[in-house]
Amino acid sequence: MRETEVVVVELSNKPGALKVVTTELKKNKIDIKYIYVTSCSCGKGSKMVLQTDDNEKTMSLLTRYTEGN
């Protein structure tokens, strides 16, 4: 087993939330290595886990899309 660093982002539970994030990454020329999203059965939001070719830049860009901002 191998450990890798990932970025975890809380997304709003709204249609298009994932598209907004992936479009922002595309605009900034950040490649996604892998991504998966989990949902909460309570309807409060989702968590997105991803690894990119620049996790530091990804974290910086995506802080504005986290739940509550």
C-alpha positions as CSV (number, residue, x, y, z in Angstrom):
1,M,0.0,0.0,0.0
2,R,1.2,3.5,-0.8
3,E,0.2,6.8,0.7
4,T,-0.4,9.9,-1.4
5,E,-1.4,13.4,-0.5
6,V,-4.9,14.5,-1.4
7,V,-7.1,17.6,-1.2
8,V,-10.4,17.3,0.6
9,V,-13.0,19.9,-0.1
10,E,-16.5,20.3,1.3
11,L,-18.9,21.2,-1.5
12,S,-22.4,22.7,-1.4
13,N,-25.2,20.2,-2.0
14,K,-26.3,22.0,-5.2
15,P,-26.4,21.0,-8.8
16,G,-23.3,22.1,-10.7
17,A,-21.0,22.4,-7.6
18,L,-18.6,19.9,-9.0
19,K,-18.6,21.5,-12.4
20,V,-17.7,24.9,-10.9
21,V,-14.7,23.4,-9.1
22,T,-13.4,21.3,-12.1
23,T,-13.8,24.3,-14.4
24,E,-11.7,26.4,-12.1
25,L,-9.0,23.8,-12.1
26,K,-9.1,23.6,-15.9
27,K,-8.8,27.4,-16.2
28,N,-5.7,27.3,-14.0
29,K,-4.2,24.4,-16.0
30,I,-4.3,22.0,-13.1
31,D,-4.6,18.3,-14.0
32,I,-6.7,16.0,-11.9
33,K,-5.1,12.7,-11.3
34,Y,-8.2,11.2,-9.5
35,I,-11.3,12.4,-7.9
36,Y,-14.2,11.0,-6.0
37,V,-17.1,12.7,-4.2
38,T,-19.1,11.4,-1.2
39,S,-22.6,12.6,-0.3
40,C,-24.2,13.0,3.1
41,S,-27.6,11.4,3.5
42,C,-28.6,14.4,5.7
43,G,-28.5,16.6,2.6
44,K,-26.0,19.1,4.1
45,G,-23.2,18.7,1.5
46,S,-20.6,16.5,-0.1
47,K,-16.9,15.9,0.4
48,M,-14.7,15.8,-2.7
49,V,-11.3,14.0,-2.5
50,L,-8.9,14.6,-5.3
51,Q,-5.3,14.5,-6.2
52,T,-3.9,16.9,-8.8
53,D,-0.5,17.7,-10.3
54,D,-0.3,20.7,-7.9
55,N,-2.2,20.1,-4.7
56,E,-0.9,23.3,-3.0
57,K,-2.2,25.5,-5.8
58,T,-5.5,23.4,-5.8
59,M,-6.0,24.1,-2.1
60,S,-5.4,27.8,-2.6
61,L,-7.9,28.0,-5.5
62,L,-10.6,25.9,-3.9
63,T,-10.8,27.5,-0.5
64,R,-13.5,29.8,-1.9
65,Y,-15.7,26.8,-2.8
66,T,-15.8,25.2,0.6
67,E,-19.0,24.9,2.6
68,G,-19.8,28.1,4.5
69,N,-17.8,30.5,2.3
